[in-house]
């Protein structure tokens, strides 16, 4: 079974702090993703990574950065946390398996980190 | 860019009732389609997915979904719900074509099954 783990289930930080959210997957997946989940808004993509040292902005990258130094680890960084970044953060991973020109593999999600910024 | 619309934000049903959750997407090209479920306190997990072939897709726990290309829809169905189906359900799409794009999710439907 694919396992995606996130470093903390709950995190409380103060406004202006630098925050690191860590995600590790154990299936040698190339692609990794960070989403935030907010009530009534669903999940929105923050950043994703095709492979080691590669990163791409998602739909809502402002206020965030990422780091992918090793294949299994994808970090989300809040350079200066703000109260509007209080949210549930979900990490996901996926392997590249293209069949007939279509990427057929599923994203596997971690348990999430509920971040509160005071 | 893709977008996904889920018709109902909250649905309350009694056990044994039939379920249909609506999902429409907008995108000009070929898409992959997914339904995910999040049970209270648990990970987001895949219910079913459609990439190609038979537009009627069967998933886990008795769920199925039908892709109707002409209507840009991918509605989720279950003939008889159980109390344990209480959860949040998300429809999601991504553009087909071999890329590593993330998923675009709908806003979710909170389903409550009353015993």
Interface residues (C-beta under 8 A of the other chain):
Chain A: X30 X31 X33 X35 X40 X41 X42 X43 X44 X45 X48 X50 X56 X58 X59 X90 X92 X94 X96 X98 X99 X100 X101 X102 X103 X104 X106 X107 X109 X110 X111 X112
Chain B: X4 X6 X9 X30 X32 X34 X36 X42 X43 X44 X45 X46 X49 X51 X52 X90 X92 X94 X96 X97 X98 X99 X100 X101 X102 X103 X104 X105 X106 X107 X108
